[in-house]
Amino acid sequence: MLVETAVKPARPTRPGGKPLSSEQAERVRRIRRSGAYILLAISSAVFLLPFLWMVTTSLKSDAENLAFPPQWLPDSFNFDNYAKGWSGSLPFTRFLLNTIVITALSMAGNLVSCILPAYAFARLRARAAGFMFAALLATMMIPREITLVPKFVMFSKLGWVDTYLPLVVPEFFGVALYIFLLRQFFTTIPQELIDAARIDGASELRILWSVMLPLARPAIAAICLFSFVGNWNQYLENSIYLRSMEKITLAQGLGMFNGQYVTQYNQMMAVALVSMLPILVIFFLAQKTFIRGVTLTGIAGR
Amino acid sequence: MTAVSARSTLARREARRFHLFVSPWVIGFVLFSAGPILGAVVLSFMDWNLLRPPTWVGFANYERMFTDPEFWESIENTVQYGLGSVALGVSFTFLLALLLNQPLRFQGLFRTVMYLPSVVSGLATALLWLNILHPDYGLINKVLASFGIEGPGWLASQEWAIPGLVLMSVWGAGNTIVIYLAGLQGIPKTLYEAAEIDGAGWWRRFWSVTVPMMSPVIFFNVVTGFIAALQSYVLILVMTEGGPGNATMVLGLYIYRHAFVYFDMGYAATLSWAMFALVIAVTAIQFGLARRWVHYEFK
């Protein structure tokens, strides 16, 4: 295709290629823009409706909850569903504390164990580096179901079942996805900065701590969030390893709620809302960083 | 000291540091990835319920698997769920990403709203959708009822259980939208300008510029979407436990049940290799088909 004439500002055209007058063009543009707004508003509503439904359900009385034909909105706000659900027969405060402990330990483990390997993969040369990096990528592609059973066997032989160890200890040995994500970020930092620090006599750890980490703050924030959300929401591994009532987490508690009171949706929704509150708050505070972290690497968290 | 040996000393020191720094991950890789994978190979040839000592049974677990009708049923359900969630998810989120890529006001707000469900996905999502899909009291059937349509039984019916789960998976597909957005922002503006000068209308520009330029990203989302769908079962475990009947018994759930309900560790390991084979097969088919429709700028 040849474009030799001066490029005119883009203006909407008919399929035949005949240019429209500027007035018509403006009108087409305006119609298109309002169409886009309408579509966006409708799809946002579709995405938000389940959340709103959750909120209204959590405020309904037991009778309204089971009314037929069903009722959209509660007649009065029954906030006591929150109190009843939270301090009913299941100790949700205990579950919350357990979840906080496991999530905090796992996050700390992820940070310690992912930064060093990521820096090494990005900046240090060694003969085995290529092979090891390939192995790292491979672990991201293997279904975790394959390792689920042998890992359970291993941890039960160690006597770790019904302790936090199977959930927390592996987090101190690196997560392939996070190492990969950080490594991508570290490689974009200019070599001159590192060379300058070397000339000043900085050690490798010093370079990592005072040159790389401050620059990699967005990537590290993204990893913290991935790690927080992942561990907070973790259900499968928790329910495989944790058995006793005083050790289980919020996600497991919610699962039990589901088994115990199938029809008490109002209380269940209230407790579910409370349990996802920390994530909603953190997401609203950090959503820019979070989405940028996903976009930068093109890799989505689980 | 000569220059060459000085350099090799430096290189050796650098390599030593590399090994020191990656050592946590190497230990983790051996303990929690490579070791368990070897363990899964060995286990798949054994009969073991954790209580009695394991016995070597050769290929018996594999023979059992191929003649197990429930296994084939679970494969069928897994593939149905995968096809449904990928077909609906990939196309619907692509349209949403196109909209979200327009330079409009409140863009950040709209993006946040659509990404939100994928952050809270977890038990809360499962419970919420259990409620939404309820045949009598659920949100969807209420909306349908206000148009005079009687909704299906969703998770209570054999035919509609998987479509219900597919709907839930599309709701939580915010990650796909973000990946599409990143791709859309990578398309050079000059291509659109050139097409416009050639007289291409909106539709033509969409088909001749956007779709081919985005085909690698669409391909990425199809492949990773399938892999994720073939492995997903945690929400299904909470919502239906495989029922009604065996209608939502997907392969992951079947593995879970044999391992952690029946403690049939050997057979569960065998089934997990079937999942691996399924993932590899579907991915290979995807790559085979890709040659026909994925457009790469630099071959």
Interface residues (C-beta under 8 A of the other chain):
Chain A: M1 V3 V7 K8 A10 R11 P12 T13 R14 P15 G16 G17 R32 R33 A36 Y37 L39 L40 S43 S44 F47 L48 L49 P50 F51 W53 M54 T57 N65 L66 F68 P69 P70 W72 V112 S113 C114 L116 P117 Y119 A120 F121 L124 R125 A126 R127 A128 A129 M132 A135 L136 T139 M141 I142 P143 R144 E145 I146 T147 L148 V149 P150 K151 F152 V153 M154 S156 P170 F172 F173 G174 A176 I179 E204 V229 W232 N233 Q234 Y235 L236 I240 L250 A251 L254 G255 F257 N258 Y265 M268 M269 A272 L273 S275 M276 I279 L280 F283 F284 Q287 K288 F290 I291 V294 T295 G298 A300 G301
Chain B: A11 E14 A15 R17 F18 H19 F21 V22 P24 W25 V26 I27 G28 F29 L31 F32 S33 A34 G35 P36 I37 G39 A40 L43 L50 L96 L99 L100 Q102 L104 G108 F110 R111 T112 V113 M114 Y115 L116 P117 S118 V119 V120 S121 G122 L123 A124 A126 L127 L128 W129 L130 N131 I132 D136 Y137 L139 K142 A145 W171 N175 T176 V178 I179 L181 A182 Y192 E193 A194 E196 I197 D198 G199 A200 G201 W202 W203 R204 F220 I227 L230 Q231 V234 L237 V238 G252 I255 Y256 A259 F260 M265 A268 A269 S272 W273 M275 F276 V279
